[in-house]
């Protein structure tokens, strides 16, 4: 397994595809670190430190930061350089609206394209969430992300990458999954999505995925 595959969990999800360029590699690593809370809003992103952390030169780091700025994940300020952006309530709502449409599409495409083996992996992650008894909201949030992207990658790597860029805007410092009632409600949404995928009904899967993301948005507003 290559360093890139280890970094992205490619082998775990059974992903295949051409090797990432250095810029794409840095971009995905940064998105994952932001989405997982390793890099939190307000953190300064120093090119030299990132290059050392990921084992690359400054050039792909600079290009990746430029792409993150264009996507709204980071901003530049005098004397501070690049920092991870804080999101306003309005921007949070807008990101969820985008997520709802993109992830609904990703789910529908997965429903049409996934193999039986890929669906078995999707079910396995879902069952892991349903059987989890640790009470750790952050760990459940990690499993939730794994489920979503196991679905999306089963359909389209391109659409999955767009979904990932939106997830990277939400460092889960406060995760919905830490609330037992919210966690149960979201897991119940997953039940419906999995059932639609199992029945190979893309329109239903698409609608349930959209409703799930909007449900998560409503729950987040009450945290």
C-alpha positions as CSV (number, residue, x, y, z in Angstrom):
1,X,0.0,0.0,0.0
2,X,1.3,3.5,-0.9
3,X,1.6,6.4,1.5
4,X,-1.2,8.1,-0.4
5,X,-3.5,5.0,0.0
6,X,-2.8,4.9,3.7
7,X,-3.5,8.6,4.1
8,X,-6.8,8.3,2.4
9,X,-8.0,4.9,3.5
10,X,-8.1,3.8,-0.1
11,X,-7.4,0.2,0.6
12,X,-10.0,0.1,3.4
13,X,-12.7,1.4,1.0
14,X,-11.4,-0.7,-1.9
15,X,-10.8,2.4,-4.0
16,X,-8.8,2.3,-7.2
17,X,-7.6,4.9,-9.6
18,X,-4.6,6.7,-11.0
19,X,-2.0,8.0,-8.5
20,X,-2.6,11.5,-7.2
21,X,-0.5,14.4,-8.2
22,X,1.5,16.0,-5.4
23,X,-0.9,19.0,-5.4
24,X,-3.9,16.7,-5.3
25,X,-2.3,14.7,-2.5
26,X,-1.6,17.8,-0.4
27,X,-5.1,19.1,-1.1
28,X,-6.8,15.9,0.0
29,X,-4.6,15.7,3.1
30,X,-5.4,19.3,4.1
31,X,-9.1,18.7,3.5
32,X,-9.1,15.6,5.7
33,X,-7.1,17.4,8.5
34,X,-9.6,20.3,8.4
35,X,-12.6,18.0,8.3
36,X,-11.3,15.8,11.1
37,X,-10.5,18.8,13.4
38,X,-6.8,18.2,13.3
39,X,-6.6,21.7,11.8
40,X,-9.2,24.0,13.4
41,X,-10.6,27.4,12.2
42,X,-8.1,30.3,12.9
43,X,-5.1,28.0,12.6
44,X,-2.3,29.5,10.5
45,X,-1.2,27.3,7.6
46,X,2.5,27.7,7.1
47,X,3.8,26.3,3.8
48,X,7.1,25.1,5.2
49,X,5.4,23.2,8.1
50,X,2.8,21.6,5.7
51,X,5.5,20.6,3.3
52,X,7.5,18.9,6.0
53,X,4.4,17.2,7.5
54,X,3.4,15.7,4.1
55,X,6.9,15.1,2.7
56,X,6.6,17.4,-0.3
57,X,8.1,20.5,-1.6
58,X,6.6,24.0,-1.2
59,X,5.2,24.2,-4.7
60,X,2.3,21.7,-4.4
61,X,1.6,23.1,-0.9
62,X,1.3,26.6,-2.4
63,X,-1.0,25.3,-5.2
64,X,-3.2,23.4,-2.7
65,X,-3.6,26.5,-0.5
66,X,-4.6,28.5,-3.6
67,X,-7.3,25.9,-4.4
68,X,-8.5,25.9,-0.8
69,X,-8.8,29.7,-0.9
70,X,-10.8,29.6,-4.1
71,X,-13.1,27.1,-2.5
72,X,-13.6,29.2,0.6
73,X,-11.9,26.9,3.1
74,X,-9.1,29.3,3.9
75,X,-8.4,33.0,3.8
76,X,-5.4,35.2,3.6
77,X,-4.7,38.2,5.9
78,X,-1.8,40.6,6.2
79,X,0.9,39.4,8.6
80,X,-1.0,36.2,9.2
81,X,-0.9,34.4,5.9
82,X,-3.3,31.6,5.3
83,X,-5.8,30.6,8.0
84,X,-8.7,28.2,8.1
85,X,-11.9,30.2,7.9
86,X,-14.6,30.5,10.6
87,X,-18.1,30.0,9.1
88,X,-21.0,32.4,9.6
89,X,-24.4,30.9,10.3
90,X,-25.5,31.9,6.8
91,X,-22.5,30.3,5.2
92,X,-23.1,27.1,7.2
93,X,-26.7,27.0,5.9
94,X,-25.4,27.5,2.3
95,X,-22.9,24.7,2.7
96,X,-25.5,22.3,3.9
97,X,-27.8,23.2,0.9
98,X,-24.9,22.4,-1.4
99,X,-24.1,19.2,0.5
100,X,-27.7,18.1,0.2
101,X,-27.7,18.3,-3.6
102,X,-24.3,17.0,-4.2
103,X,-24.6,14.1,-1.7
104,X,-28.0,13.2,-3.0
105,X,-26.6,13.0,-6.5
106,X,-23.6,11.0,-5.2
107,X,-25.9,8.5,-3.5
108,X,-28.1,8.1,-6.6
109,X,-25.1,7.4,-8.8
110,X,-23.7,4.9,-6.3
111,X,-27.1,3.1,-6.3
112,X,-26.8,2.7,-10.1
113,X,-23.1,1.8,-10.3
114,X,-22.1,0.0,-7.1
115,X,-21.1,-3.6,-7.2
116,X,-22.4,-6.2,-4.7
117,X,-19.0,-6.1,-3.0
118,X,-19.1,-2.3,-2.6
119,X,-22.6,-2.6,-1.2
120,X,-21.4,-5.2,1.3
121,X,-18.7,-2.7,2.5
122,X,-21.4,0.0,2.8
123,X,-23.6,-2.3,4.9
124,X,-20.6,-3.3,7.1
125,X,-19.9,0.3,8.1
126,X,-23.6,0.9,8.7
127,X,-23.8,-2.1,11.0
128,X,-20.7,-0.9,12.8
129,X,-22.5,2.4,13.5
130,X,-25.6,0.6,14.6
131,X,-23.7,-1.7,16.9
132,X,-21.5,1.0,18.4
133,X,-21.8,1.1,22.2
134,X,-18.8,3.3,23.1
135,X,-20.6,6.5,23.6
136,X,-17.9,8.5,21.9
137,X,-19.5,11.2,19.6
138,X,-16.2,11.9,17.8
139,X,-15.7,8.2,17.0
140,X,-19.3,8.0,15.7
141,X,-18.7,11.1,13.6
142,X,-15.6,9.3,12.1
143,X,-17.7,6.2,11.3
144,X,-20.5,8.5,9.9
145,X,-18.0,10.1,7.5
146,X,-16.7,6.7,6.5
147,X,-20.2,5.5,5.7
148,X,-21.0,8.5,3.6
149,X,-17.8,8.3,1.5
150,X,-17.9,4.6,1.1
151,X,-21.2,5.2,-0.6
152,X,-20.0,8.2,-2.7
153,X,-16.8,6.5,-3.8
154,X,-18.9,3.5,-4.9
155,X,-20.5,5.8,-7.5
156,X,-18.2,8.6,-8.6
157,X,-14.8,9.7,-7.5
158,X,-15.4,13.1,-9.0
159,X,-18.6,13.7,-7.2
160,X,-17.1,12.3,-4.0
161,X,-14.3,14.8,-4.2
162,X,-16.7,17.7,-4.4
163,X,-18.6,16.4,-1.4
164,X,-15.3,16.1,0.5
165,X,-14.4,19.7,-0.3
166,X,-17.6,20.8,1.4
167,X,-17.1,18.5,4.4
168,X,-13.7,20.1,4.9
169,X,-15.5,23.4,5.7
170,X,-16.9,21.8,8.9
171,X,-14.3,20.9,11.5
172,X,-16.4,18.8,13.9
173,X,-15.3,20.5,17.1
174,X,-19.0,20.1,18.2
175,X,-20.3,17.0,16.6
176,X,-24.0,16.2,16.3
177,X,-23.2,12.6,17.0
178,X,-22.3,13.5,20.6
179,X,-26.0,13.9,21.3
180,X,-27.6,10.4,21.8
181,X,-31.0,11.5,20.5
182,X,-29.5,13.2,17.4
183,X,-27.2,10.2,16.8
184,X,-30.2,7.8,16.9
185,X,-32.2,10.1,14.5
186,X,-29.3,10.2,12.0
187,X,-28.7,6.5,12.2
188,X,-32.4,6.0,11.5
189,X,-31.9,8.1,8.3
190,X,-29.0,5.8,7.4
191,X,-31.4,2.8,7.7
192,X,-33.6,4.4,5.0
193,X,-30.7,5.2,2.7
194,X,-29.3,1.7,3.0
195,X,-32.7,0.1,2.3
196,X,-33.0,2.2,-0.9
197,X,-29.5,1.2,-2.0
198,X,-30.3,-2.5,-1.2
199,X,-33.5,-2.2,-3.4
200,X,-31.5,-0.5,-6.1
201,X,-33.9,2.5,-6.2
202,X,-31.8,5.5,-7.1
203,X,-34.6,8.1,-7.0
204,X,-35.6,7.0,-3.5
205,X,-31.9,6.8,-2.4
206,X,-31.3,10.3,-3.7
207,X,-34.3,11.8,-1.9
208,X,-33.5,10.1,1.4
209,X,-29.9,11.3,1.2
210,X,-31.0,14.8,0.6
211,X,-33.4,14.7,3.5
212,X,-30.7,13.2,5.7
213,X,-28.3,16.1,5.1
214,X,-31.0,18.7,5.6
215,X,-32.0,16.9,8.8
216,X,-28.4,17.1,10.0
217,X,-28.4,20.8,9.3
218,X,-31.6,21.3,11.4
219,X,-30.1,19.3,14.3
220,X,-26.8,21.3,14.1
221,X,-28.7,24.5,14.6
222,X,-29.9,23.3,18.0
223,X,-26.5,22.3,19.3
